[in-house]
């Protein structure tokens, strides 16, 4: 959806001067939805995988930290002055100068909170693996599979570095 929204808004502005319907709302909505998508992938999926529940009640503060960080990040994206995004040359109609942007202290705080909640969510996966039964451990191994598949080509390149043809 994000790619479609950016393409729609950019095409509308550059080709026909904003003639397509709802160009500005589509661009604004596309920019704002970045924060919840990033939060869902980085915080909530690791915390709730594989059974849809937190590992224990002690992990609720991580959910709250991630939720507050996502809400603050989305608010900064929504109300920041200037262009909606670098790829869409439209000025933000609901942005105002006193709010700030991502480079100031108001913008850094939610990013640090979001990063901390993502790290804690990954720690919860390790904690869950250590306290899980056989079935849940197998499910958590599947959760780690994309990482091992992504890093495998570089591992094989390093392991065959010293081997030369004909030796």
LOPA-478765 format. One record per residue (C-alpha): residue in three letters; x, y, z. Coordinates in steps of 0.05 Angstrom, whole numbers. Example, Ala and Ser with C-alpha at 12.3 -4.5 7.8 and 13.67 -1.06 7.14 Angstrom:
2
+-----+--------+--------+--------+
! res !     c1 !     c2 !     c3 !
+-----+--------+--------+--------+
! ALA !    246 !    -90 !    156 !
! SER !    273 !    -21 !    143 !
+-----+--------+--------+--------+
***
This chain:
167
+-----+--------+--------+--------+
! res !     c1 !     c2 !     c3 !
+-----+--------+--------+--------+
! UNK !      0 !      0 !      0 !
! UNK !     56 !     48 !     16 !
! UNK !     89 !     40 !    -52 !
! UNK !     22 !     48 !    -87 !
! UNK !      6 !    111 !    -47 !
! UNK !     74 !    143 !    -60 !
! UNK !     69 !    126 !   -134 !
! UNK !     -1 !    153 !   -139 !
! UNK !     16 !    219 !   -104 !
! UNK !     81 !    229 !   -142 !
! UNK !     48 !    215 !   -209 !
! UNK !     -9 !    262 !   -192 !
! UNK !     38 !    319 !   -174 !
! UNK !     91 !    310 !   -228 !
! UNK !     48 !    291 !   -287 !
! UNK !    -16 !    330 !   -279 !
! UNK !     -2 !    380 !   -224 !
! UNK !    -45 !    346 !   -170 !
! UNK !   -105 !    333 !   -214 !
! UNK !   -120 !    263 !   -188 !
! UNK !   -171 !    259 !   -132 !
! UNK !   -147 !    257 !    -59 !
! UNK !    -74 !    267 !    -77 !
! UNK !    -55 !    302 !    -11 !
! UNK !    -95 !    255 !     35 !
! UNK !    -65 !    194 !      1 !
! UNK !      6 !    221 !      8 !
! UNK !     -6 !    240 !     81 !
! UNK !    -37 !    174 !     99 !
! UNK !     19 !    136 !     64 !
! UNK !     71 !    175 !    104 !
! UNK !     35 !    166 !    171 !
! UNK !     24 !     90 !    163 !
! UNK !    100 !     79 !    161 !
! UNK !    103 !     81 !    238 !
! UNK !     50 !     29 !    253 !
! UNK !     77 !    -19 !    200 !
! UNK !    148 !    -12 !    227 !
! UNK !    122 !    -22 !    298 !
! UNK !     81 !    -83 !    281 !
! UNK !    140 !   -116 !    246 !
! UNK !    192 !    -96 !    297 !
! UNK !    155 !    -99 !    363 !
! UNK !     90 !   -136 !    362 !
! UNK !    106 !   -195 !    317 !
! UNK !    168 !   -216 !    358 !
! UNK !    130 !   -206 !    424 !
! UNK !     68 !   -245 !    404 !
! UNK !     98 !   -300 !    361 !
! UNK !     81 !   -360 !    359 !
! UNK !     17 !   -364 !    401 !
! UNK !     -9 !   -293 !    401 !
! UNK !      5 !   -281 !    475 !
! UNK !     61 !   -246 !    512 !
! UNK !    114 !   -292 !    542 !
! UNK !     91 !   -268 !    611 !
! UNK !     56 !   -209 !    643 !
! UNK !    123 !   -177 !    656 !
! UNK !    129 !   -160 !    582 !
! UNK !     69 !   -112 !    583 !
! UNK !    114 !    -51 !    593 !
! UNK !    149 !    -68 !    528 !
! UNK !     81 !    -67 !    493 !
! UNK !     65 !      0 !    524 !
! UNK !    133 !     29 !    507 !
! UNK !    126 !      6 !    435 !
! UNK !     54 !     32 !    430 !
! UNK !     72 !    101 !    457 !
! UNK !    133 !    105 !    412 !
! UNK !     92 !     86 !    351 !
! UNK !     39 !    137 !    368 !
! UNK !     91 !    192 !    379 !
! UNK !    128 !    174 !    315 !
! UNK !     63 !    175 !    275 !
! UNK !     45 !    243 !    305 !
! UNK !    113 !    271 !    286 !
! UNK !    105 !    245 !    215 !
! UNK !     35 !    274 !    212 !
! UNK !     49 !    344 !    240 !
! UNK !    120 !    357 !    217 !
! UNK !    125 !    420 !    174 !
! UNK !    152 !    419 !    103 !
! UNK !    144 !    365 !     51 !
! UNK !    103 !    304 !     68 !
! UNK !    162 !    259 !     49 !
! UNK !    225 !    265 !      7 !
! UNK !    194 !    226 !    -50 !
! UNK !    129 !    265 !    -53 !
! UNK !    137 !    340 !    -68 !
! UNK !     75 !    362 !    -30 !
! UNK !     76 !    409 !     30 !
! UNK !     43 !    380 !     92 !
! UNK !    -24 !    415 !    100 !
! UNK !    -31 !    397 !    174 !
! UNK !     42 !    409 !    193 !
! UNK !     60 !    469 !    236 !
! UNK !    127 !    501 !    253 !
! UNK !    125 !    494 !    328 !
! UNK !    120 !    418 !    326 !
! UNK !    190 !    403 !    302 !
! UNK !    216 !    346 !    260 !
! UNK !    254 !    280 !    267 !
! UNK !    322 !    314 !    275 !
! UNK !    306 !    351 !    340 !
! UNK !    299 !    323 !    411 !
! UNK !    224 !    315 !    402 !
! UNK !    237 !    270 !    343 !
! UNK !    295 !    231 !    373 !
! UNK !    257 !    208 !    435 !
! UNK !    205 !    165 !    399 !
! UNK !    259 !    135 !    355 !
! UNK !    300 !    115 !    416 !
! UNK !    238 !     87 !    450 !
! UNK !    220 !     48 !    387 !
! UNK !    290 !     21 !    380 !
! UNK !    290 !      0 !    454 !
! UNK !    223 !    -35 !    447 !
! UNK !    248 !    -71 !    385 !
! UNK !    310 !    -96 !    421 !
! UNK !    269 !   -118 !    480 !
! UNK !    220 !   -154 !    433 !
! UNK !    278 !   -193 !    404 !
! UNK !    302 !   -209 !    475 !
! UNK !    232 !   -236 !    488 !
! UNK !    241 !   -285 !    431 !
! UNK !    305 !   -311 !    463 !
! UNK !    270 !   -314 !    531 !
! UNK !    211 !   -351 !    501 !
! UNK !    258 !   -401 !    466 !
! UNK !    294 !   -416 !    531 !
! UNK !    229 !   -428 !    569 !
! UNK !    190 !   -464 !    513 !
! UNK !    170 !   -536 !    501 !
! UNK !    190 !   -576 !    440 !
! UNK !    134 !   -553 !    394 !
! UNK !    142 !   -479 !    411 !
! UNK !    218 !   -485 !    402 !
! UNK !    207 !   -513 !    332 !
! UNK !    160 !   -455 !    316 !
! UNK !    212 !   -405 !    342 !
! UNK !    265 !   -438 !    298 !
! UNK !    220 !   -422 !    238 !
! UNK !    218 !   -351 !    263 !
! UNK !    294 !   -347 !    258 !
! UNK !    297 !   -380 !    189 !
! UNK !    295 !   -317 !    147 !
! UNK !    355 !   -289 !    184 !
! UNK !    396 !   -352 !    171 !
! UNK !    375 !   -354 !     98 !
! UNK !    393 !   -280 !     90 !
! UNK !    462 !   -289 !    121 !
! UNK !    478 !   -356 !     88 !
! UNK !    507 !   -329 !     22 !
! UNK !    558 !   -287 !     60 !
! UNK !    577 !   -346 !    104 !
! UNK !    590 !   -391 !     45 !
! UNK !    631 !   -337 !     10 !
! UNK !    674 !   -330 !     72 !
! UNK !    683 !   -404 !     81 !
! UNK !    707 !   -415 !      9 !
! UNK !    752 !   -354 !      6 !
! UNK !    816 !   -395 !     10 !
! UNK !    796 !   -448 !    -40 !
! UNK !    823 !   -438 !   -110 !
! UNK !    803 !   -478 !   -172 !
! UNK !    852 !   -532 !   -191 !
! UNK !    882 !   -541 !   -122 !
+-----+--------+--------+--------+
***
